[in-house]
Amino acid sequence: MTERPAPGPTEAAAAAAEAAARGGYGKLVAFLAARSGDLAGAEDALADAFAAALAAWPRTGVPDSPEAWLLTAARRRLIDAARARARRSEAATRLRPLLEGLEAAGDGAALPDRRLALMLACAHPALDPALHAPLMLQAVLGLDAAMIGGVFLVSPAAMSKRLTRAKAKIREARVPFAEPEAEALPERLSPVLDAVYAAYAQGWSDPQGADPARRELAGEALFLARLVAGLAPASAEAQGLLALILHTLARRAARRDAQGRYAPLDAQDPACWDGAMIAEAETILRRAAGLRALGRYQLEAALQSAHADRRRFGRDTRAETVALYDALLAMTGSPVVAANRAMAVAELRGAQEGLALLEAAAQDPRLAAYQPAWAARAELLSRLGRRAEAAEACRRAAGLAADPAVRAFLMERLAALEAGG
């Protein structure tokens, strides 16, 4: 077998820089932003540092600690920028603490992990909640505005402007890059978890993998969930969110059959699920339960666990599922949860009772364009032999389906209903 030639200096430098970006980008930005109070400035300084590394490392060799090299280069750029602003401005007195903080960091200083503080800053209540998740994706993961805009259906230019304004607000309002006291952490952590969940939901909405940005986003959300759970081990909800994402992503490959057709949960082959991810999710969920602070994400993870047990081991989890939905509905009041609970009740007590609950939930106008609710209505009406009404509901569901494979699945079901099947 022919051996591949060793990479040249330029390739080795590029590979080292890419590895440093993957492993340390968020840590570096978090440290620099915490010292300077300027998220945008920290990102710019780090971008300059990476550019300098790609120019220097092919000549000097990759340093023993690329992360420390990048930190030093970025810190110096931030210091130079602050000094230049101080010379041009009357605000030199205000900038002095910033300079002192950066200079005190030292070139060889150990790099503490301030990423949780960075995420808390990105989810600060002074900022538009719609930007919490995009800010985290850029600041912690280094995703660019074009990719983030594509994921959240906003033009790259518009997303770039929104992120720039949000970072300016962080700087001007002096949003602290600090973790709160232990007793205040659960409340402050909640918007961080919601933002990670929003990023995950965006990635999960493209199961076919047709959109490269969304395809990668589910994995990035899993990274963020792991990060938050690791940095906040005493947060039961952080553990619950990680368990939830692991449970659902474990089934991702089975959402399509060999021909690429949509496969609902009951039609999936559990042998295609990722058993290691499910086992990890179960371990984390038990750990969360031991913290005795029940929350939404733990309940959602427990529901996914019940679905998995029913399909993998044939265990009757119907009563357990309804009880979990009861608790989740009481906690959230969500019409989506109410619609899902109606289907769970239908499985336990029959289609007639489930349909009555679904119709009650549908009085909420927020469900008017919720495709799964219409698909559920079609299924329950079909079970009751009301085929014409089922066909109309199925037609509505197909019209609302954004995923082509789901639409095709519903159109096949519609054809069967219209044919009397």
N, C-alpha and C positions, 0 to 999 in steps of 0.2 A: 504494500500500500504506500502511495506517495505521501510523504510528510508535507504538511502545509508549511510554507515559509513563515518564520517568525515575523510578527508585525514590526513595521518600521517605526521610527521615533514619533512621526506624526500620528500614525494609527494608535500607537500605545498611549500617547497623550490624550487623544480623543476618547479612547476607551476608559481611561482613568477619570477624565472629566465627567463622562456619562455616568460612571459608577458613583462618583461623588455626588452628582446631581440627584440620582435615584435614592441614595442612602442618606444624604445629609442636607438636601436643599431646604426642607422645612426647618430643620434644627438651626441652620445658619441664618435664615431669614428671621426666625423667632428671636435668636440671640441678639442680632444686630438691631432689630426693631425695638426690642425691650430696652436696649442701651440708648438708642437715639430717639425713640418715640415717633419715628417716621417710617411707616411701613413701605411707602413708595420709594423713599430714599434707600432703605435697606435692600429692596429688590434691585434697584438700579446699580447700587454699589456691588452687589453680588454678581449681577450680569457682567459688569466691567471686570470683576475678578475672574470669572470664567473665560472671558475673552483674553485677558492677560495670560491665563494659564495655557490656553491653546497656542498662544504665541511663544511663551517661554519654555514650556515643558519639552517640546521637541529638541530644544537646544541644550537645556540643563538637565534633562531627565525628569521623570515623574518623582516628586518628593515622597519621602517615607510616609508622611501624613498629608495627603491631598486636601483633606478637610481643614487642617490647621493652616495650610498655605493659603487656601481660599479665604479663610476667616481673616487672616492678617491683611491680605490684599484688599478685601472689601472694607475692613475697619479703617484702613489708611485712607481709602477713597472717601468714606464718610467723614473722617476727620478733616480732610482737605476741603470737602464741600462745606462743612460747618464753619471752618476758618474763613473761607471765601465769603460766606454769607455774613459773618461777623464783621469783616472788613467793610462790606458794602452797607451794613445796616446799623441802625442805632440800637438794635436788640442784642448787642454783644453780651450784655449782662445775663439775659435770658439764655443765650446759647452756651455760656460758659459751663453750666452743669452738664450739658450734653457732651461737650468736649471732654470734660473731666471723666465722665462715665465711660466714654469710648477709649480714652487713653488708659484708664485704669484696668481695662480688660486685659491688656498685655498680649503680645504676639503669641506666646506659647500657653495662654490660659486654657484650662480645661473648658470644654464646651458643655455647659449644662443644657438639659433638654427643656426648652421653654415653649414647646409647641402647643401644649394645652393652654398656656397663657395667650399665645397668638390666636388660637381658635376662639377663646373667650372674647378677645378684642374684636375679632371679625364678627362675632355675634352680639356685639354690644347693643343695648336697646336704643341708643342714639342713632343707629344706622337703619336703613330700610330693610325690614326682614327678608324681602325678596333678594337682597344681595348677600345675606349671610353665607349661604352655600357657595355662590360664585366666588366670594372673597376667600373662603377657605381653600377652594380648589386651586386658586391662583397662588395664594400666599404659602400654603403648606405643601402643595404638590407641584407648583410651578407651571400649571397649565396656562396656555395663552388665551387671550380674549377671544380669538377666533373659534377655538374649540369649545370654550365655555359658552359663547354665544350660540353656537350650533346646537348645543345640548339643551339650552333653555329657550330656544326659538327666538333669539334676539340677534340682530345683525352684529358682526364683529365690531364695527365702529361704535354702535350704540352701547354695547357691553363694555368696550374699552373706556368710553366716557363715564359710564356709571361707576365702574371700578375706580377710575381716577378720582372722581368726586368723593367716593366713599373713603378712599385713603386720605384724601385731603381733610375730610371731616375728622378722621381718627387723629390726625396730626394737630389740627386746630383746636379740637375739643380736649386734647391731651388724654385720650382714652388710655387707661393704664394697661400695660402689658404685664399683668400680674395675676396670680391666682388668688381667689378670695380665701377667707378663713374657712376651715373645714365645715362649719355649720352653714355657711352661705353657699357652698359649692353646688349642692343639688339644684337650687333655683337658678344659679348662673349657668350651670351645665345644660339645662333643659334646651335652650335655643341652639346650642352646639349639636346636641343629639338630633334635634329636629332638622337642622341643616344637613347633617350627614345622611339622615333618612331621606330627605328630599333628593340629594344627589343619587342615592341608591335607587330610589323610585324612578328617576329619569333613566338610569341605565337599564333597569329591569323592564322598562317599557319598549325595549327593542330586542326581544328575545331572538329574533331571526339574525341579528348581527348585521343588518343592512347598513346601519349608520355607524361608522367607525368610532365617532366620538362617544356615542351611547354605549357601544360595545365595551369600550375601555372604562367607561365611567362606573359601571357596577363593581369592577375590580378595584378602582380607586376608592370608591365608597367603603368597600371592605377593608382596605388599608386604613382609612380614617377611623373606621369603627374599631379596628384592632388597636390603633394608636390611642384613642380616647379610653378604651377599656383598660389598656395597660397603664395609662397615666392617671386614671381615676379608678383604681381597683375596688374602692369602697362604694362606688356608685352602682347600685343594683340595676338601674336603668341603662347605664353604659354597657353592662354585661348583657342585659336583655336585648339591646339593639344588636350587639355583635352576634348573639345566638340567633336572632331573627334573620339577619342577613345570611349567616352561614346556612341555616336551614333552607332558605329559598334558593340560594345560589347552588346548593347541592343538587337541586333538581333541574337546573337550567338546561343541561344538554338533552334532557328527556322531554322538553316542551315541544320538540319537533320529532316526527318519526323519520325513518330513513329517506323518505321522499320529500322531507321538508314541510310536511303538513302539520298543522297545529294539533297538539295532543293535550286535552284538558287533564287535570290531575288524576281523575278516575280512570283515564285511559293510558296513563304513563306506565312504563315498565320500571318498577322499583330497582331492578337490577342495573339500570342505567344511572341511578342516582349515585352521588359520591358518598360512600359510606363513611369515609374518614371525616368529611366535613360534618355529616350528621352527628357522628360520635362526639366531635369537638363541640358542636352546638349544644348537645345534651349535657356535657360536662359543665359548660359555661352557664347553662340555664339552671342547673342544680346549685352552682356557686351563687348565682344571683338570688335564688330562693333563700339561701342561707343568710343573706344580708337583711331579710325581713323588711323590705321596703317596696311593696308591690307597686308596679306602674304599668303604663300602656304597653311599652315595648316588651316587657316580660310576658304579659298576657298574649300579645301577638305571637311571640316566639313559642309560647305554650300551645297555642292553636296550631302552629305549623308542626310542632312535635306530635300532637294528636293526629293530624292528617297523615304524617309519616308512619306512625304506629299502625294506623288502620290499614294502610296500603302495604306496608312491609310485613306485618305480622298477623294481619287479619283480626286484630283486636277491635272490639266494638267500642269506639270512642264517641258515639253519637251524643250520649247524655253529657259526657265530659265537655264536648265541643259546645253544646248549648249553654252549659254553665259558664264556660269561659267567655262566650259572647255576651251573656247576661252581665258579667262583671265589666267587660270592656265597654258595653253600651252605657252602663251606669257611670263609668268613669269619663267617657268622652262625649256622649250624646250625639255621636256621628251618625248621619243618615246612611252612610256607606256601611258602617257596622250594623245598623238596623237591617239593611237589605241582606247582608251576609248572614246575620242571625236568622232571618226568615228562611233562608235555604237550609240552615242547620236544623231548624225546627221541623221543616218539611221532611228531612231525612229521619227524624226521630218520631214525629207524630203524624205525618201524612201531608200530602200536597195541599189539601184544603186549608188546613190551619196555617201552613207556610205561606200560601197565597194571600190569605187575609192579612197576615203580618206584613207581607211585601207591599200590598196595596196601601196599607196604613203608612208605611215608610215612604212610599212614593208621593205622598202628599207634600213632602218637602221639595220645593222647586229645584234644589241642588241636585236631585236625582234625575231630573228631566233629560239630561244629556249624558247620564252615566251608563255606558254601554253594558257592563255586567248585570245591572239591574234589569234591563230589558231582556237580556239573554236568560236570566233567571226566571223572569215572568213567562217567557216562551216555554221554558222547560216545565214549569209547574202547570201551566194551562194544558200543555200536551199530555201530561200525566193524567189530567182530569178529563181528557177526551174533548176538550174545547179547541179543536184544531184550527178553526178560522181565526180565533183570537190569538192563538199561539203563533200562527203564521204572521199575523200583523206585528206582534211583538218581536218576532225573530227578524222581520224585515227592518224594523227600527234599529235593532241591535246591530245588524249587518251594516246599516248606513252610518252608524256611529263608530264602527271599528276602524281604528287607525292602522292596525297591523294587517297587512294583506292576507296572511295565513289565517288569522282569526276570522276575517271577513269571508274567506273562501269556505272555512268550516261552517260558518253560520248560513251561508248561501246553500250549502249542501243540505243542511238541516231544514232550511226553508223549502227546498225542492221536495224533500221527503214529506213534509207536512202538507204541502199543496197536492201531493200525489196520494195523500191519505195514509202515509206511513207513520 
